[in-house]
Amino acid sequence: MPKASGHPARAGGGGVEPALRAGRTIYGRGEDESGLYFIMEGAAGLFGGYTAPSGARRGAVRLVGPWELFGHPVFAGRLRWNSAEAFTDCEVVKAPQLFLERTIRRREKVALGMVTILELALVDQEETLGCLLPRKTEARLARLVPILLGRFCERDLDGRPRVGLRLTRLDLGAMIGTTRSRLTVP
């Protein structure tokens, strides 16, 4: 696949983007490039901006892992409110808006499959948003951990489950709507 501007969203076509390195941009905030993305391997972070007492910040709002969907087909013509980048080294497949639109119009089964995929993504997002319901930071974090384990579980040498990603307090704080300092254990 030809590359332009260094990432698949700007390449214009669909297909697998081989070996995206951690930190590489998949798409940027405010871009009108549209399409749906699937993670084949690794993890991607969806990043949003927010204002903290010390100024503007950026944090991982959501992490997506293997076989998860992210992005927007943008049939309504809206610009992206967030950005996405490779959180770990990963492979991403992009289905551009034009391809999705043509395929949905020509094949009814594809349209029904797309609705099912989008419904599952909405259910997943609602589960993640459930982390924000409790008032206490500890309770929000406790709701987030099983979700992260469900997506990124690895076993240590003793067979105990652990989240297989290196997450900072800033990342965790952004995912549960709090600051890095609120996650610091005294």
DOLO-80702 format. One line per field, with one value per residue (C-alpha): z, x, y. Coordinates in Angstrom, 2 decimals. Each point is the difference from the previous one (the first is absolute). Example, Ala and Ser with C-alpha at 12.3 -4.5 7.8 and 13.67 -1.06 7.14 Angstrom:
2
zz <- c(7.80, -0.66)
xx <- c(12.30, 1.37)
yy <- c(-4.50, 3.44)
This chain:
186
zz <- c(0.00, -0.87, 2.90, 0.05, 2.96, 1.98, 1.20, -1.40, 0.45, -2.46, -2.39, -1.47, -0.49, 2.21, 1.02, 2.58, 1.25, 0.93, 3.26, 1.30, 2.74, 3.41, -0.08, -3.74, -0.97, -1.60, -0.40, 1.51, 1.74, -2.35, -3.12, -2.39, -1.28, 0.87, 0.32, 2.46, 1.42, 1.40, 2.20, -1.20, 2.62, 2.83, 1.42, -1.12, 2.20, -0.68, 1.39, 0.98, 1.34, 3.30, 2.20, 3.31, 2.63, -1.39, -3.59, -3.05, 0.13, -2.20, 1.25, -1.21, 0.18, -1.12, -1.01, -2.69, -0.48, -2.50, -2.15, 1.42, -2.16, 0.26, -2.10, -1.72, -3.45, 0.15, -2.22, 1.72, -1.02, 3.49, 0.86, 2.46, 3.63, 1.04, -1.38, -0.18, 0.19, 0.45, 3.77, -0.57, -3.20, -1.96, -3.31, -1.11, -2.83, -1.41, -1.85, -1.60, -0.05, -3.78, 0.12, 2.88, -1.72, -3.31, 1.69, 2.25, -3.00, -2.05, 2.61, 2.55, 2.10, 0.34, 1.19, 2.65, 1.05, 0.30, 2.20, 2.23, 0.27, 0.84, 2.58, 1.71, -0.01, 1.64, 2.69, 0.66, 0.25, 2.40, 2.20, 0.00, 0.78, 3.00, 1.59, 0.37, 1.98, 3.52, 1.79, 1.61, -2.05, 1.52, -1.10, -3.56, -0.18, 1.41, -2.82, -2.64, 0.96, -1.03, -3.34, -0.65, 1.07, -2.41, -2.90, 0.86, 2.45, 0.29, 2.59, 2.14, 0.81, 2.87, -2.27, 1.51, -2.42, -0.65, -2.48, -2.75, -0.72, 1.62, 1.18, 1.71, 2.70, -2.59, -2.33, 2.77, 1.26, -3.45, -0.42, 3.26, -0.02, 2.68, 0.31, 0.28, 3.52, 1.21, -0.89, 2.08, 3.07, 3.06)
xx <- c(0.00, 1.47, 0.62, -0.58, 0.71, 1.15, -3.24, -2.86, -2.70, 1.81, 0.90, -3.51, -0.44, -0.94, 1.94, 2.49, 2.54, 2.92, 1.87, -1.14, 2.42, -1.26, -0.75, -0.67, -3.10, -2.85, -2.24, -0.03, -2.62, -2.07, 0.87, -2.82, 1.64, -2.53, -0.15, -0.14, 3.14, 0.59, 2.93, 1.55, 2.79, 1.08, -1.93, -1.03, -0.90, -2.79, 1.13, -2.02, 0.93, -1.15, 0.76, 1.74, 0.85, 3.55, -1.17, -1.06, 0.74, -0.42, -0.73, -1.09, -3.77, -0.32, 2.28, -0.93, 1.59, 0.04, -3.13, -1.55, -1.50, 0.63, -0.30, -3.10, -1.39, -1.04, -3.04, -1.37, 2.98, 1.32, 3.63, 1.73, -0.11, 2.95, 3.24, 1.27, 3.51, 1.74, 0.23, 2.25, 1.54, -3.04, -1.63, -3.09, -2.43, -1.92, -3.31, -0.45, -3.40, -0.35, 0.61, -2.46, -2.67, 0.27, 0.05, -2.98, -2.05, 0.82, -0.16, -2.77, 1.83, 2.99, -2.32, -1.49, 3.46, 1.14, -2.97, 0.86, 3.65, -0.99, -2.51, 2.69, 2.30, -2.75, -0.54, 3.74, 0.08, -2.95, 1.86, 3.04, -2.12, -1.37, 3.40, -0.89, -3.21, 1.40, 1.01, 3.16, 3.16, 0.75, -3.38, 0.45, 3.45, -1.37, -2.59, 2.65, 2.42, -2.25, -0.68, 3.72, 0.61, -2.71, 1.74, 3.69, 0.37, 3.35, 1.08, 3.11, 2.33, -2.26, -3.06, -1.55, -1.76, 1.41, -0.66, 2.56, 0.52, 2.24, -2.48, 0.92, -2.03, -0.78, -1.46, -2.08, -1.14, -1.18, -1.97, -1.91, -0.30, 2.48, 3.48, 3.29, 0.54, -3.32, 1.31, 3.14, 0.05, 1.21)
yy <- c(0.00, 3.41, 2.31, 3.73, 2.24, -3.01, -1.58, -2.07, 2.65, 2.24, -2.80, 0.14, -3.72, -2.86, -3.04, -1.11, 2.49, -2.27, 0.45, 3.36, 1.00, 1.12, 3.71, 0.20, 2.00, -1.93, 3.06, 3.47, 2.07, 2.13, -1.99, -0.70, -3.21, -2.66, -3.73, -2.84, -1.56, -3.47, -0.96, -3.25, -0.09, 2.26, 2.95, 3.47, 2.93, 2.45, 3.33, 3.03, 3.37, 1.40, 2.95, -0.58, 2.64, 0.06, 0.52, -2.00, -3.72, -3.03, -3.48, -3.43, 0.03, -3.60, -2.84, -2.50, -3.39, -2.85, -0.34, 3.15, 2.70, 3.73, 3.13, 1.31, -0.57, 3.69, -0.34, 3.12, 2.15, 0.80, 0.54, -2.31, 1.15, -2.15, -1.34, -3.57, -1.33, -3.31, -0.54, -3.01, -1.32, -1.18, -0.82, 1.90, -0.65, 2.94, -0.15, 3.46, 1.70, -0.28, -3.75, -0.44, 2.07, -1.90, -3.40, 0.79, 1.15, -3.09, -2.75, -0.23, -2.60, 2.32, 2.80, -2.28, -1.15, 3.61, 0.85, -2.98, 1.07, 3.58, -1.25, -2.06, 3.03, 2.09, -2.63, -0.03, 3.79, 0.01, -2.49, 2.25, 3.07, -1.91, 0.58, 3.67, -0.52, -0.44, 3.18, -1.35, -0.34, -3.40, -1.37, 1.30, -1.58, -3.27, -0.06, 0.68, -2.78, -2.95, 1.71, 0.40, -3.61, -1.14, 1.73, -0.31, -2.88, -1.73, -2.55, 0.43, -2.89, -1.10, 0.00, 3.13, 2.35, 3.45, 2.79, -0.51, 3.71, 2.56, 2.64, 3.24, 1.70, 2.66, -2.67, -1.56, 3.39, 1.08, -3.24, 0.49, 3.78, 0.96, 1.41, -1.82, 1.32, -1.45, -3.46, 0.37, -2.21, 1.96)
